[in-house]
Amino acid sequence: MDTQLYDTVIVGGGPAGLNGALYLGRSRRRVLLIDSGDARNMAAGVMHNVLTNDGATIADFRARSRAELAAYDVTFRDDEVMSAGCDGGRVVVTTKKSGTFHARTLLYAAGVRSALPAVPGLADLWGRAVFECPYCHAWEVRARSFAVYGGTVPSECLAATLTVWSEDITYLSDRRVLPRDERDRLVAAGVPVVADGISEFKPHAEGVEVIFEDGRSAAFGALFLHLDIEPRVDPLRPWLQAPDLESVQADERGRTSLPRLYVAGDLGRNMQQAAMAAASGGLAGMAINADRPARLPTRAAAPAARPLSARRPSPQPREPFAMTSPRAEFTPHMEHYTFVLEDQPYLGYFQYGNEKTPVYTTDRHGFRVTPGPAGLQASVGDDRPDGPARVLAGSSAVFGVGATGDAATISARLWNAHAPRLPWLNIAGQSHNSAQELMLFTLFLHELPPVEDIVLVSGVNNLVLSRLPEEKQGRHGAFFDCGPAPDVVPPPERRVAHAAELTLRHLGAWKTLADGLGARLAFVLQPLAPWVREEPLPREKLLFEELDEVSNFRRFHNDISTMAVGRAYADRLAAGCAGLHVPFLDMNVALADVAGPEDWLFIDRVHCTDLGYDLVARQLADRLDLA
């Protein structure tokens, strides 16, 4: 049983529920979305009339929506709701597999069921050649012959509407006697009626074949019909005490006559269209937020006195998780790595300054503070060393995402244990490509003390971003927030070549800067879990599988998550570093050499545990002669 209290439980993971979750998540609400995965429109496969998603597959739309919602306090459960009611001022929702959940409000967006006429073959063609909505499907079959089935539900208005897409329309009444007004509307629309009984529908090269009871047949490009619908409100029956939600809906924002119950999507008072459903979910989210201004405490409070217009979610957000999850059991501190990033000129985004959480501290610029021996600490903005220092640069792994505290980061382990001769400065952002890493160092170069060594730990983000098309890459690589990844991507060898060229080109600029500072430069290919071990430890596997439910890493990057790709990438980088006279270290090989078979190294595929970061620091010191 999940014992935490949610601001809102949302039932239904279609456009209405997802958009409601987005509005509430962005309103700093704690949300649980429960979805059974059997939406009515799944048979159609694709969605239309939604800008930027016209023609997108429904599965892809849902996956991308969940990935975007991971930036907020939204938790997902793939389960079926068995009952929902109100008890003592709390909403109580019971599911088939996951148990019982409690919330302050319920947004019900479970949709409706369609009842197809009981004509053989019709169900098999549903979503392929048999459709209900002309605005969703008629364009794809335009100018073909259409049949409109009116044998159970009168569909003469649908037939008249379809004359926009086809001039050859036949109305099939299937022996139903048409009222005069229905027949008159068909005559006015110029649609002929075939009253013969129908025995079967079959697939046909044109679309659909109608087999009549007398043995005759006729082929059409598509068949359209209106359907009887059934509201999916069974779990609400004891609370609802009404046949449907529309009868208790109080206004256009989804409020109902029942306190704490809100409705959105096809169940409410709106056209049954994806765009309208999404809009109704947003309106309901706004209503919930307005009706209940007090909110539950957030998992990670955003910095005070920052303008909301300046905030943005991390391009690689850390997913919130339920208290019963493996992440909650093994890595509870990860709740504090739910970053809110600040818009920054040139960089795109960076951490806020002067943040102190239970696991990390940033200086006035947003750099993570490195604690040292005897109570000392070092950072670019607040505790700049008086004498020479060393720089550890890179992205989120260098920042130390996954470490249980500042003292467990790579830079801290170097200064305190493995390379303690000089202070170490942590110069790292979140989700930066190699151009952003270079820009970050350059922008703060004037504030650095004398630098003896620069260790750049990088490489993975460029390879991850190589999935995006060329128009998103620009001259210096794609960013993490420049658009959804495409379904068709270059093969791994092309991705490796592109990422290596980009990384080495920017490394040449690092070399020029280091030479000007009189500093030694080394490049380290950062560790990626599948490049270190072919099989994760059982604990790591549980964590990875949970993350895969709410993130896109495995779906989008499975092709590069092999030992062979990691070695090929390392070979290209090693050759390029040799040409630049920059020492190179593949940390994946280094970790594989020294880690014990039971050493827990990764909290996700990119970020390490405290032990993992300590081993990384030790290998840097030993193999780059930093001790």
N, C-alpha and C positions, 0 to 999 in steps of 0.2 A: 504493500500500500504506500502510495506517495503521500507523505505527511505535510508537504508544504502547501501553502495557500497561493493560488494564482489570482491575478486580477481578473482574467477572463479565460474560460475554456471555450475554444471554438470547435464545433463539430462540423466537419466537412472541409476537405482540402482542395476544392476547386477554386476558380477565380474569386468567388465571393469570400470564402474563408481565408484564402491566401492574402487578399488585399486588406481584409479586416485585420489580419495579423500584422501586416505592414503598418497600417495606420496606428494600431495600438502599440506595436513595438517601438515605433518612432515617437510615441507619446510616453516612453519609458515605463510601459506596462509589462508585467510578467505574464506571459501568454503560454498556454498549452493548446496546440492544435492536434486534434485526433481525426484521422482519416482512414476509412475502411478500404479505399483504393478501388472501389467499383462504381466510379462515376458514370452517369448516363451517356456522356459523350465519348467515352473511351472507344466505342466501336467505330466512330468516325475517324479516329487516328490523328486528325489535324484540326486546328482551330482557324477561324477566319474573322475578319472585321475587328481585329484588335491591332492597332498601329504598332509597328515593329515586331509583331508576332503573327502577321497574316501568313498563313500556311505553315506555321510552326507545329511540330508534333505536340500533342497534348502531354506526352510523357516528358519531352524536353522542356516544355513550358513549366511544368510542375517542378522538375529537377532544378531548373535555373531559379525559379521563385524561392525554393527552399534554400538554395545557396545564398541568395541575396538576404533572406530573412535571418541567416546565421549571424548577421552583424548586430542583431538585436536580441532581447531576452525572450526569444521564442523557442519553445521546445516542441518536438514532434513525436507523436506516437502513431504508429501504423496499427490500428486496432479498430474494433467495432464497438460502438456505444450500445450498451444493452438497456440502460435506464438513465434518466436525468431528471432531477427534481430539486426542490428547495427545502432545506431543513435548518431551522433556527437561524435564518438570515444568511445561510451559505448555500451555494449551488453544490450539489453532490452528483457527480457523474461516475457511473460504473461501466467498465469496459469488459469485453469478453476475455482478454488475456492479461491486461496490465493492472487490473485492480480498480480502486476507487480514487477519485481526484476531487479536490475541493476548490471552489473559486468564489469570487464575489459576484461575478456575472457570467452568463452563458450566451454566446452568439451561435445560434443554430443555423447552419448553412449546408445541411445534408442533402438538399436538392429533392428531386422527384424521381419516380420510376415511370417509364413509358410502358404501356401495355400494347404490344403488337397484336393485330388481328390474328386469329387462329387459322391462318391459311398456310398450308404446307409450303415450305421453301422461303417464306418471307423473312423469317429470322436469320437464315443463312446469308441473305443478301443485304441485311441491315447495315448501313454504314458504308457499303461498297457500291451498290446500285439502287438502293432504296433509302430515301431520305425524308426528313420532315421539314427542315428549314430551307427555304429557297435562298435566303441571304447567306447562309453558311455553305451551300453546296451547288447551287444552280450555275454559278459562273463556270465551274469546272466541266459541266455537261451542256453548256449553252449551245443553242442552235440545233440540238438533237431533238428527236421526238420524245415527248414526255407522256407518261400515263399518270393520272391522279386517281388514287384508290379512295372511293367514298362508300365502301360497303358497310362500314360500321359507324364511323364518325363523319358527319357532313363536312366536305372539303371543297365546296364550290368556290369559296373566297380564295382558297389556296390556288385553285385552278386558274382563276382570273388573274391573280398576282403573277403566276408563272408565265403569262403571255409576254412579259417583258423579256424573258430569256429564250422563249421558243414560240414559233408560229404553228407548231404541230403538236397539239395537246388533245388527249382523249381522256374522258372521265369514265371510270369503271365503277358502276354502282353495285355490281355483284348481286343482282336480283333485289336489291333494296328499292322499294318504291319511294321515289323522290317527291317531297312536298312541292307544291307549285312554285313557291318562292325560290326554292333551291334550283329548280329546273329553269325558271325565268332568268336567274343570274347567270347560269351557264349559257343560255341562249344569247344573252346580251354580250357575253365575253367571246362568243363564237367558238365554244368548246362543245364538240359532239359527245353524246352519252352512249356508252355500250352497257346495256342492262344485263347481259348474259351472266350466268353463274360462273365462278372461277374455281377451279379445282386445285391449281398449283402455280407457283412461281419458280422459274428456273434461271440459272445463269445463262447469258447469251453473249456472243461476241460484241453485239451492240450495247449491251447493258443488262437487260432483264427480259425474259420471255414469259408471257402470260399464257397458261394452258386453261382453256375454257372447259366447262363440263361436257360439252358436246364433242370434244376432241380437237376443235380448232385451236390455233395459237396465233399470237401476235408478238412482235419484238419491239421494244422501246429502248431509247437511250438511257432512260432513268425512270424511276417510279417515285412519286411523292405522295404523302398522305399525312393527315392530321391524326394524332394519337390521343387516346385516353391516358391521363396521367394520374399517378397516385402519390400524394405527399408522403415523404419518408419521415413520418413523425411518430412511429410506434414507440421509441424510447421515451417520448414526452407524454404519452397518453394520460398517465395518472395526474401529472401536473397540469397538462393543457386543458383537459375536460372540454375539448372542442374538436371538430373534425379536421381542422387544418390550422396552420399558423396565420394564414391571411385573414381569417375571421377575427383573430385577436390582435392583429397588427394595428397600432394606434396612429402611426404617422409614416411619412416617406423615408424616415431615417432608421427604420427597423425597430423602433420601440413597440412594445406590446402592452396589453392591459395587465400582464403579469409582471410584477417587479422582478428585476434581475434577468429577465428573458428578452433577448433581441433576436431578430430574424434578418437574413440576407439571402440573396441568390434567387433561384427559381421558386423557392417557397414563398417569397414575398410578393409585393405588388409591383412587379416589373416584368418587362419582356424577357423571355427565356433565351438570352443571348449572353455570350461570355463577357463582352464589354459591359453590358448592363449589370450583370451579376457582380463583376469586379467593382463597379461604381457603388452598388448597393452595399457591398462589404465595407468600402471606405466610409460611406455615410453612417453605417451602423457603428463602425469604430469611433467615428467622431462623436456620435450620440453617447456611447459608453463613456468616453473620456470626459465629455461635458457633464454628464449626469453624476459622475463620481470623481470629483476633482482630486480627492485624496488618493494616493497610490501606495502600493506596497514598496518597501525599500528595494532599490535596485541592487544587483549583485556586485557591481563595481561602479561607484559614484563617479560621474564626470567632474572635472575640476570646476570649482565655483568661479563666478565672476568672469566667465568666458562667453562671448556672444555666441548664441546658438548658430548664427549664420556662418561662423567660422569653423564649426565642427563637422567632421565627416567620419563615417565608420571606416575602420581599417579595410584596405583592399583585400586582405587575407584575414578576415575576422576569426576570433577564437569562439567556438560555438559554446553557448550555455548548455548546461546539462542537468538532468534530473538527479535527485539525491540518491537514487538507487542505481546509478549507472557505474560502469567500470571506471570512468574518469573521476567520478565523485569518490570512489573507493580508493583508487591508486594515486590520483593527482588532484586532490581537492584545491591545491593552491592555484590551479590553472584558471579558476573563476576570476582571479585578480588580473589576468592577462587579457581581459576583454577591452581592448584599446579603443579610445576615441582619439583620432588624429586631427591635427590642425592643418588647414590649408597653408602651404608655404610657397612663395614664389620660387621658381627654378627647381625646387625639389619635388613639388607636387603636394607632398604631405609629410608630416613629421610629428614626433611625440610632443605633447605639451610640456612646458617647463614647470619646475617646482612642484612636481607630483610626488607624493609619498604614499604608497600603498603597502599592504602587508608583505609584498614580495619585491617591489622595485622602487627606486628613488631616482628622480631625474633632476638635473641642475636647471638653472634659469633658461638655458637654451633648449632643453629637452634631451640632453645626453645622459645616459645612465651613469650613475656615480660608481666608481670602483673603490671599495674599501681596501685598505692596506694594513700592514703590520703596525702595532703600537697605536691603534686608533687613528691612523692617518687615512685620508681618502683623496682621490684625484678625479677631476673632471675638467672639461674644457672651459665651462662657464664659471664655476664657483671655486674650485680648489685646484687651480693650475699649479703644477709643480714649479718651484723656483729654478731648479736645474734641469738637466736633460731628462727626457722621458721616452717611453716607447708607445707606439700606437697600434691598437688592434682595430681593424676596420672591416666592415661588411654590412650585413643586414640583420634580420631578426635573430639568427643563431648567435651572432656576435653580441647583439644586445642582451641575449640571455633568456629568451622566451623558454620557459620550462624549468628554469632554475628556481629553487624554493626561496631564494633571497639574493641580495646583491653580492654577498660573499661567495656564492656558488657559481658565478659567471666565469667565463674563460679568463677574462682580464684579471679578475680578483684571484683566481687560482694561480695565475702566472706570477702576480706580484707577491702573494703570500707564501707560495710554496715552491714553484717550479722554475721561475726566472725572477728572483726577488731583487736583483741588483738595482733596478730603476723602477719608478712608478709606471703603471700602464694606464693609458687613456682609452676609454671605450668610445669609438666613433662609429656608431651604427644607428640605422633607422629601422623601419618596418617595411617589408615587402618592396625593397628597392632593387632595381636592376643595376647593372654595372655603371651605367651613366649617372644614375642618382648617387651611387656610392662615391664616385669620383667627384661629383658636384658638391656633395656634402663636405668632403675633406677640403676642397678648394675654397668653399665659402667661409670656412673657419680657420683657414691656414694662418691668418694674421694673429689669431689668438693662441696659437700653440707655442709652448716652450721649445727649446732646442730638441730635435727628435733624432734619436740614434737608430731606431729600428721601426719599420712599418711592416706589419704582417696583415695582409689582405686575405680574408677567408670568404670565398665567394664562389660563384659559378652555377649554382643550382637554379637561381631565379631566372637567369638568361635562358637556360634550357627549358624551363617550364613555360616561359613567355614565347618561346619559338613556335608554339602551337598557333599563335594568332597569324592572320593573313598579312601579306606584305604591306598593305595600305595602313595597317595598324602599327607597323614596326618603325617607320620613319628611318632616319639615319643612325639613330643611337638606341634603337630597341623599343619594344612596347612597354607600357606600364600596366600595372595590375588592374587599373580601373578604366581602361580604354575600350571596354566592350566585351560582350560574351564571346566565349571561344566557339569557333565553328565546329561543325560536325565532321568535316573533311579536313584533315591536317596533313602536313608533309610527313613522309616516312622518317623514322628515327635518325637515319644517317644524314638526311638533310637538316634536321633539327640540330644535330650535334655539330655539323659544319657551320651553320649559321651562328649558334650560340658561342662556339669557340672563337670564330672570327671577331665577333663583337666584344667578347671578354678580353681577348688579346689586344685588340685595338685600343681599348680603354686602359689596359695594363701598360701600354706604351706611354700613355700620358702620365700614369702613376710613376713610371720609371723616370720620366723627365723631372717631375716634381721632387721625387726622392733624391735624385742626383743633385738638384739645386739646393736641397736642404742638407746634403752630406749624410743622408740616412741610407741604411741598408733596406732593401725591399725584398720581400718574399711573398709568393702567391701560394695559397692553400686551397685546393678543391674541397669545399665543405662536405661533411658527411651526409649521406642520404641513406636511410635505413636499408632499403633493398640493395644498395651498393656495398653495404658492409656485411650483411648476412642474407643469404638467399631465403632463409626461413626465420621469421621473427620469433622471439620467445613467446610462450603462451600469454604472458601479461601484455606484451606489446601487441600481439595479435588481437586481443580483446579491445584494446584502446583503438587500434587502427580500424577495426570493424565498426566500432561505434561512431568514429569520425566519418567513416564512409557513408553512413546513413544520412548525414546532414551536410557533407561537403562534396566537392567534385574532384578531389585529388585522384582517386583511383580511376574514375570514369574518364577524366581528361588526360591523365598522365601515366596510365598503365604501360603504354608503349615505351616509355623511357625508364621505367622502374625495373630494369633488369641489370644483372651484373655485367652483361656484355656491353650494354649501352654506357654504363658507368666507366668501364675500362676504355672503351673507344674515345669517350669524351676526355678522360684523363690523358690518354696518349696524345691527342691533338694539343691539349693545353701544355703538356710537358714539352713537346717539340717547340711550341711557340715561345714558352718561357726560356728555353735554351737559346733561341735566337735573340731574345732581349737581354740575355745574361741576368735573368732573375731566377733565384732558387725556387724550385717547385716541390710541393708535397701533396700527394694524394692522401687525404686524411681517412678516406674509406679503407685503403689498404693498411694504413697505420693502425687504425682501430681494430681491424680484423686480426692483425698480428698480435695485439696485446690484450684484447678483451677475453675474459674467461667465458666458457660456454653458458654460464648462468648469469653473466653480468647484464643487468637491465640498463640499456643505453639510451633508448628513445621513448619520449612521451607521445610523439607523433612521428611521421616519417621524416620530418625536417629538423625537429628540435630535440634536444637531449635531456636526460635526467641529470641530477647533480653529479652522479658517478660518470656519466658520459662526458660532461663538460670537463671534469677533472682529468679524465684520460686524454681528452683533446689537448688540454693545456700542457700535460706532461709530454705528449708527443711533439708539440710545437717546440717546447724547450729543448728536448733531446735531439730532435732531428734537424732543427734549424740552428743549433748551436747558440741558443739564447740563455742557457743556464749560467 
